Amino acid sequence: MRRVAQDSSAMAMSSVQLEGGPSGLSGSVKLTELDEVIFSEEKIKIRYGNGYEHFESIHAPLQRTSSGAESELMTFRWVGRTKIAE
């Protein structure tokens, strides 16, 4: 089941930068490609394995892509994990 819940529809189509957490969720990711995501502009909760990974927004400087262009990806830092209740 794929479910994406959001407060901002523009953000649903964009990529975000994730820092920390499991290696499978690090770097630039498209939220719409993940199985289950709940997010706002301040927090993201991603279902991963048998739990949820929690990320909070940080203010990061603009990053440069390999072509030299500036990237304005929102950056979120991992803050913890919760297990799914059985």
C-alpha positions in Angstrom: 0.0 0.0 0.0 1.3 3.4 -0.9 0.0 6.3 1.1 1.3 9.9 1.1 -0.3 12.4 3.4 0.8 16.0 3.3 0.0 19.5 4.3 1.5 21.0 1.1 0.6 19.4 -2.3 3.6 21.2 -3.9 6.0 19.3 -1.6 4.5 15.9 -2.6 6.0 16.2 -6.1 9.4 17.3 -4.9 12.5 15.6 -3.7 13.9 16.2 -0.2 17.3 15.8 1.3 17.5 13.4 4.3 20.4 13.3 6.7 21.0 10.5 9.2 18.8 7.5 9.8 19.0 4.3 7.9 21.3 4.2 4.9 18.4 3.3 2.6 16.8 6.7 3.3 19.9 8.9 3.2 20.4 11.5 0.5 18.0 12.9 -2.0 14.7 11.0 -2.1 11.3 11.5 -3.8 8.6 11.3 -1.2 6.1 9.9 -3.8 8.4 6.8 -4.4 8.2 5.7 -0.7 5.6 3.3 0.6 4.1 5.4 3.3 4.9 9.0 4.2 3.3 11.5 6.5 4.7 15.0 6.3 4.4 18.7 6.8 7.0 21.4 6.1 8.5 20.8 9.6 8.4 17.0 9.9 8.4 13.8 7.9 7.5 10.3 9.2 8.4 7.5 6.8 7.4 3.8 7.2 10.6 1.8 6.9 10.8 -1.9 7.8 8.9 -2.6 11.0 8.7 1.1 12.2 8.7 4.7 11.3 11.7 7.0 10.8 11.2 10.5 12.0 12.9 13.5 10.4 12.7 17.2 11.2 13.3 20.2 8.9 16.6 22.0 9.2 17.7 25.2 7.6 20.6 24.2 5.3 22.5 26.4 2.9 21.9 26.0 -0.8 23.7 23.0 -2.3 25.4 22.8 -5.7 24.5 20.0 -8.1 27.1 18.2 -10.2 26.3 20.6 -13.0 27.0 23.6 -10.7 23.4 24.7 -10.4 22.0 25.6 -7.0 19.7 23.1 -5.5 16.9 24.2 -3.2 16.0 20.8 -1.7 14.4 21.0 1.7 16.7 19.2 4.2 15.4 17.0 7.0 17.5 15.5 9.8 16.8 12.1 11.4 15.6 12.5 15.0 14.4 9.0 15.9 12.5 5.8 15.2 9.3 4.3 16.5 8.1 0.7 16.1 4.7 -0.2 14.6 2.3 -1.4 17.3 1.3 -5.0 16.9 
